[in-house]
Structure formats: structure tokens, C-alpha cells
């Protein structure tokens, strides 16, 4: 392919693309930047050394008698930078290469020494990693290139657009420094070998150093290092880049995993990326290798080329636009939640709802929450048309296992009709297990509200609140939602869907904009409401079965196919399995296969699988046995690790492809995102075929894979982990339970219990713990390590979720393990106290709390169990404020707590909040306000799992006191700010507060919710109350 000037756009076009072009579509922009981005534009300015300067640095470190040989190696052609490092590695090793990079990076700081000093390495000071980290924290001590400073400003000012990911092949910390200087937030991943960038989850922009970092990791330079196979990095890069806009700047396009992945993604028909590739020259001369890589993407229209882009001139102009524009996309950092969508124009407050902001919504579809890949789907045209033509909002697809419910939903979901009708298509797999549905709804709310409220903050809300928020966010946009495998929630006696999905189906009666919600399950569902339609899938017809065999490539005659059809009653999965075998093994007639089936005992499905099992290759059997023990779908790389020492990676890939062709495994996510799982019927067959002892080696191998992630993690560390890593603890606990290792399961759950309480998925902890508690021998409860803490965490989560009946059943079980009124009886009293306080039964809560406190005091027992905290909360809310205040002071003098000139930042916001609430109830207004101000400051500075709830309480309580003081305008504004917070997480509390606001004078009616939030934040910052 020959490029002409017509193939390139100019800098003016790119300016438009990254200003109003981005503004209008609201699509996130990710960046890939190389060495030119960090290098200073002026040789006389401090900056990371350029390539030729690094080569000179290496040369200066070599003995004089090696310089001629070094120069000869560089003169051979190819890449002199790579040749220089290859020479260095061969003679001085990787550590010397790392030290060279440290010195190159330090040239962008106020110099400790000259990086080009020729005194020799023995006279150069060596910096430890701790010293480097200290220098990095001194963000004012670094000299930033204009492009770097500009990109940091863009990330900080517009994080929802520019603050997702920055990928870089650079080793230096300048991007992180620039973001911090601009007031932005970030987290960093450095990869010098294979790794998954998705395993690092935290707030702020994710800066990914793909070739290593200037300290704490090795750095990659040579062709062998850069082209090493890194399948985890490639897969995770593809997952992140699949459907977004990527800007490549200052990047020379190494022949590495990054460049290869970019183009592979651009060529994948299942993805819709856009790649902007910039060149500094006005008339670029593109390297032949790079052109060969880019050409397929250019021809598909997914790679656009721009010339004349000097990053140090161009990006400051873009940053200036976003700093000055008044119509930038709204950002969580700068605007209150309600301000994104609602402005208050009268004193009357609308019924509480969290409205979806304008612009595109981006959903984080996890690999395991995508439709199954469907290869052959025949005989269901009428069913697809049924779903397409239905005018009801709710469609329930039912049928026996393997009949094709998920395949039908996937076919419609991925079809052109759905693509045309719906703006958003969302697939969620409910996994046929409980306690996931609430988590999925919370995650959807967070995405649909553009991050106004996080899934963590919604995790403790009852399903009724979540459903109200979810339905209100649908708005006028057309959505297609599929909730696959909701069997766990089916009320078998009444043939209806119950539990949390029932609340959603009830509320969907109000959705009339053409959105559609598809549920799948095995049992028949009878629901005659006008907005619900149910369809039960029958077996395939004989003509459809014949067509299936033909599409599979089988030449079996119709008579044999007819026999199979009759034997299976048209069962879709079994027919597909047999059609696959007939195609794969043409030497074995289907008549012989059918004959062998009918000659054996047992049900037909077991017979089918038994015959197929005997025909499988050993690698295929090993893969199936590993998959049968996994607790979630797995990538091929994970399978390779599970089977380490038994099957090599390329053979795992080959086995998976063969098993997929035989319909023995289900794949999801396409080529780059592919994960593998078993159909439940196949999993059941394999588990029944082998004894527990025969299965243990596979369970142990999977546990071994997870152990490095869990090693050394104490509860304090677990609290900082992402939900993805916390899920590892849940997976291992399930595997331990499956293996009968209950002690090990309790131990793993105890490590993560506190973190799971504050996570976005506390119900996941409940689900796993419920199974564990159902299998143990309760007579041995005390003997299990960590059983008390696991039970307590599980109980607290369920109490917060309003599951009173389940909590009371657990209390009965627990009491049966308590001998007399021992120390553990105090724990029993405390749990009763907490359950009743949460549910507003303050008198009962106080009685339980006092009984436990009296027992502890009279016995002088040495125990960690105590009822004091929950008792104080119950007393406070019941009106016994003096006693509660005595506890909440924790020995501090009251005058020190309310002193406006001091704040103990080591304490949580709850400390000052609880004291302030007591003073509030005692009528000590000013003292309460000083405490509330301190509490609010700490809440804003230290977000936790209930951040929005705590924010709402602070604004509401301060607002109430301001009105008490006669400062009605501020008080009403703060109540409106509280209302905006409550609408994010608790519609019932919002309803109550809304009615209170309705009864006020409306003197803040001219203020928007954004104004109200700003007013409260100014109040926090001011010294006055």
C-alpha cells in the first residue's frame, strides 16, 4: 500500500476531533504515548534523556577497550537503541540496564548528579527503590515536558473523557507526576513480563507502563524482550481497547505486543475501535514494517493517520480548550450527582429519582457477562420472531436444560434487528445461583448514572430501592436487557419468578418506551400480566434436525437422523452433540452410535455423553475435568495453569477448539475476550463419573493457581483490594467447600470478610457463606478457624440487607453452639442488639445490649466480644443520649472534640459524626455543628464503602441545625444537597426528606442542586459555622 498526502489528516482536523468531536459523542479517549512525549522539546531543558543520549550513557559506562566493538555492533544496521542494550545486557546484565534507565529518568529532575557525567559508574551514587519512590513523591521537583503537563491537566479536568487509561512504553514517572500536579487521581501498573492490566483496580486514571518502570521492575529494550509472548497482556489490552478511541502519540511502534494487539483489535469484526495514529513530520515517511502493520486497519477505516502533530505544541492547545470550555461533559469530581441532570426551579421537589445524564453511557461488560457464542442455530426462526415482534416489556424464555434458551436469547441479542432497535444491549448471567442479581443491578445503576454513585455505595441497599433507581434511569433510551439463568429465583410451587427479579418485573409495568427485558430459566412460568409474555421452547422438528446435521457437515442419511430425533425427542443439545460426532467421525455410522445407545442402561443424555467421552482425546478429557471443577468460566491461559505439567498451552488451545466444535464447552466473548465454561448437564455428567477423591487433584490444582493472590493478605490489606481480587477469595472458599475442607473455607472467608462487607458485592460473601454453613457439622462450629468472624460478617451483611428471618434462623443455630452464658453469649447478645437497632427496634436492642454488657462486667471475662458500640447507637436513637455520648467520646474531653481549631485526622468521620449527633439531640447546636464540620471534612477526604450515605447524613443533619439557628436559606440548600445524595442510594429516605423540604418556605428555590452542593462544601471549608 502506497500512502499519499490524501491519506493523512492535518493538525486542525485532529484538534476538532479531540475537542467538540469528543464533546458531542462523549466517548472515552485512551492514550498510548512513547518516548517523544516525555522528552524535553529543547535540548537545553531538563528532561528524560533521548535515545541518542541514552546510547551515549551506555557507551560511557563501557571500558575503553570495548568501545570499538560496541560501535561496530551499532553500525550493523537495525535499531541502534536495541543493539546498545543488547550489548550491555550480554556484558553487564539486566541490573546495569535498569541503572541506566534510572539515570536517564533522573535527568528530568533537579540533578543530584549529571546523568552524562564521565567519572565512571563507580563514582555515580546508586539510588535504592525507596530513594526513587521518595523522589517521585516530590512532584514539584520534576521538569515536565509540555505534552506531559497538558495530558495531566486533561485527565484531571475531564476524567470521564480522558481519565480512563494511559498506556506508555516509557519508564519514567512524569505522567503520574503531571496528573498529581493537576489535582487528578491515578493508579499505576508496571509490566516487565506477562500480566493482566485488569487485575489492578482503583480510583482515577490507570497509567500502564508496558515495558517496565524506572524502579521496582526490570525494563525491556531488546527485540527478544519486546517480542516475548505475553498472552495475558494481549488479552487484557484487547479487552480495554475493544470499543474505544485510542490516540497514539510520540510512539515509534516497536514490534511488540502492543502494536500487534492494536491492529488485531482493529481487524476484529466484533469490535468497533478507532485508532488515531499521529506523526510529527508534515510529510511522514512511514517505516515499511509499521505500514504493513497499519494497512489492514486503515483499509477497514479503523485507523486514521494525522501528520504535522508536534505533541508539545498540540496537546497544550487541547488542554486549554478543555480547561476553558463551558460545555464539557460533566464529571463526578466537579459536580454533585443531581446537578448532572436536574435543576431545582421551584420549592416543590419531584418524586425522588436518579436521572440518567445526557450523552453516551458506557457499560463495563465483564468477560463472563457476555452472550454465549452460537455456531449452529436452526429451527428457531419462529421463536426469534416471537421475541422480536412481542410488544411486552418482559419476555420469559423457558425450557428443559440444553433446549437452547440462552442460544435463542443470544441470537436475538446479536441480531441486526436488535442492533437497529436498541441503543444499549446488556447481557447479565445470573449463573443459576442467588445473591448475584442485586450486585448486577447495582453495577448497572452505577454505569447508567455515569458514576454518580458507585456499586459499593449501593451494595447495602434493599432490592426495592435498587429497582426504583434502575427503572428511573431507563428514561427514553431503548434498552435490551437479558438476565440469563434466573432459575434460583423461581417459585416452583406457583410457577412464577420470585425474589429480587420479581420486584423488577413488577416495576417494568411502567416502562413503555420499547425497552425489552428477557429472562431465561428451566421451569415453566405462568404470568398473565399484560406486560409479561412467556414462551416455552419445544424440541427441534425433524426438518430442523436434518438441517442441523447438514450444517455440521454430516452426510448421515435422513433415516438415521430420524431415529436419533425420535430417541432424543428433538432435544437440541443432544442432537447437536451427535451431529458433531457424526461430522467428526464419518467412519462411524450414526446408526451404530444410536444402536450402542439403545443397548445401554440409564437415561439417554448420560448414554450419549458416555459414548462421546470414550471417543475423546486425553487432552480433551483433561480440559473437561478441569472445567468441571472451576467455580466460574475460565480463560485458556487459566486452564493452562490449572493443568500445568499435564498439558502445554498450545495443546490446551487445540483441545478447547475441538471441544467447542463438538458442543462440549460453551465459549463467550469472541476471540480476544474468550472464556470457556461447561454446560450444566456436561458438568454434572463429569462430576458424577468421578469420585471425590479422583476429583481432588483438579480441585487442588485450581486452588494452587489462586494461592499467590491470597498469600500474606490480612484483613487490613484485603480492604484495599479490587472486587476482582476479592472474588478470588470467594472462588477458593467455594473450592475448599467442594473438597470438604471446611476449616480452610472459613480461614479464607475470614481474610476477606471485612472487605466484602464494604465491597460492591456483599451478597457474594453471603452466598458462599450460606453454602458453607449449610454443610458443616454445627457441633464442631467452634473448632473451625475463623468461624466466629465469618459468621459475624455474614450476619451483619444480611441484617443491613433487611433479611430479618434469615438472621433470626442463624441466631438460633448459633445459640445452640453456646454453652451457658459464656463469652460467646455476649457475641450472641451483640448480634441481637445490632439486628434490632438496624430495624428500628431500639428498646429491644437496648435490652440485648445491656444484657451482654452486664454479663461482661460482672464476669470480668477476657474476651473480644462486646456490645458497647451497638448499645450506644441504640441508646442514642432511643433518646438516651447522655449515656451514648459517654461511650462515643472514647475518653476524650468534650471541649477538645468540639474545639474548632483542632481535628484528629487519624479518626474516622464517624467519630465526630456520632458525637455531633448526640450534641444535636441534646440541643447543643454550635458544638454539634463544629463536630459535623470535622466529620464532613474527614468523610470527603477518606471515602469508604458507605461514602454517599455518610455524605447524605452530614448534609441533612447540618441543614436541620442551620434551620434551627434561623439560617433558613443555607439550611434549605443543605437539605437539598442531602436529597441529591439520598436519591442516589435510598429512595425511601429521599421521599421522607422530600416531604420535609416541601413544608419549608422555598427560599432556596433559585439554587440548583449544584449550587446547593457547592454551598455545603464552602461551609465545610470555612472556619465559621
HELIX and SHEET records of a PDB file:
HELIX    1   1 UNK A    5  UNK A    7  5                                   3    
HELIX    2   2 UNK A   11  UNK A   17  1                                   7    
HELIX    3   3 UNK A   20  UNK A   25  1                                   6    
HELIX    4   4 UNK A   35  UNK A   38  1                                   4    
HELIX    5   5 UNK A   51  UNK A   60  1                                  10    
HELIX    6   6 UNK A   64  UNK A   66  5                                   3    
HELIX    7   7 UNK A   67  UNK A   74  1                                   8    
HELIX    8   8 UNK A   80  UNK A   92  1                                  13    
HELIX    9   9 UNK A   94  UNK A  106  1                                  13    
HELIX   10  10 UNK A  121  UNK A  123  5                                   3    
HELIX   11  11 UNK A  129  UNK A  137  1                                   9    
HELIX   12  12 UNK A  139  UNK A  141  5                                   3    
HELIX   13  13 UNK A  146  UNK A  157  1                                  12    
HELIX   14  14 UNK A  159  UNK A  162  1                                   4    
HELIX   15  15 UNK A  174  UNK A  181  1                                   8    
HELIX   16  16 UNK A  197  UNK A  199  5                                   3    
HELIX   17  17 UNK A  223  UNK A  226  1                                   4    
HELIX   18  18 UNK A  231  UNK A  241  1                                  11    
HELIX   19  19 UNK A  257  UNK A  267  1                                  11    
HELIX   20  20 UNK A  288  UNK A  300  1                                  13    
HELIX   21  21 UNK A  311  UNK A  324  1                                  14    
HELIX   22  22 UNK A  338  UNK A  340  5                                   3    
HELIX   23  23 UNK A  367  UNK A  369  5                                   3    
HELIX   24  24 UNK A  381  UNK A  389  1                                   9    
HELIX   25  25 UNK A  405  UNK A  414  1                                  10    
HELIX   26  26 UNK A  416  UNK A  421  1                                   6    
HELIX   27  27 UNK A  437  UNK A  448  1                                  12    
HELIX   28  28 UNK A  455  UNK A  458  1                                   4    
HELIX   29  29 UNK A  463  UNK A  474  1                                  12    
HELIX   30  30 UNK A  487  UNK A  489  5                                   3    
HELIX   31  31 UNK A  499  UNK A  507  1                                   9    
HELIX   32  32 UNK A  508  UNK A  510  5                                   3    
HELIX   33  33 UNK A  542  UNK A  551  1                                  10    
HELIX   34  34 UNK A  558  UNK A  568  1                                  11    
HELIX   35  35 UNK A  572  UNK A  584  1                                  13    
HELIX   36  36 UNK A  590  UNK A  598  1                                   9    
HELIX   37  37 UNK A  604  UNK A  615  1                                  12    
HELIX   38  38 UNK A  618  UNK A  629  1                                  12    
HELIX   39  39 UNK A  636  UNK A  642  1                                   7    
HELIX   40  40 UNK A  649  UNK A  661  1                                  13    
HELIX   41  41 UNK A  680  UNK A  689  1                                  10    
HELIX   42  42 UNK A  692  UNK A  710  1                                  19    
HELIX   43  43 UNK A  715  UNK A  718  1                                   4    
HELIX   44  44 UNK A  723  UNK A  738  1                                  16    
HELIX   45  45 UNK A  742  UNK A  757  1                                  16    
HELIX   46  46 UNK A  762  UNK A  775  1                                  14    
HELIX   47  47 UNK A  778  UNK A  783  5                                   6    
HELIX   48  48 UNK A  787  UNK A  800  1                                  14    
HELIX   49  49 UNK A  804  UNK A  815  1                                  12    
HELIX   50  50 UNK A  823  UNK A  838  1                                  16    
HELIX   51  51 UNK A  842  UNK A  859  1                                  18    
HELIX   52  52 UNK A  868  UNK A  878  1                                  11    
HELIX   53  53 UNK A  881  UNK A  888  1                                   8    
HELIX   54  54 UNK A  894  UNK A  898  1                                   5    
HELIX   55  55 UNK A  909  UNK A  921  1                                  13    
HELIX   56  56 UNK A  925  UNK A  941  1                                  17    
HELIX   57  57 UNK A  947  UNK A  964  1                                  18    
HELIX   58  58 UNK A  968  UNK A  985  1                                  18    
HELIX   59  59 UNK A  987  UNK A  998  1                                  12    
HELIX   60  60 UNK A 1009  UNK A 1021  1                                  13    
SHEET    1   A 8 UNK A   8  UNK A   9  0                                        
SHEET    2   A 8 UNK A 303  UNK A 306  1                                        
SHEET    3   A 8 UNK A 274  UNK A 278  1                                        
SHEET    4   A 8 UNK A 245  UNK A 249  1                                        
SHEET    5   A 8 UNK A  29  UNK A  33  1                                        
SHEET    6   A 8 UNK A 165  UNK A 168  1                                        
SHEET    7   A 8 UNK A 205  UNK A 209  1                                        
SHEET    8   A 8 UNK A 186  UNK A 190  1                                        
SHEET    1   B 5 UNK A 424  UNK A 429  0                                        
SHEET    2   B 5 UNK A 479  UNK A 484  1                                        
SHEET    3   B 5 UNK A 516  UNK A 521  1                                        
SHEET    4   B 5 UNK A 394  UNK A 398  1                                        
SHEET    5   B 5 UNK A 532  UNK A 536  1                                        
SHEET    1   C 2 UNK A 490  UNK A 491  0                                        
SHEET    2   C 2 UNK A 496  UNK A 497 -1                                        
SHEET    1   D 2 UNK A 666  UNK A 668  0                                        
SHEET    2   D 2 UNK A 675  UNK A 677 -1                                        
END                                                                             
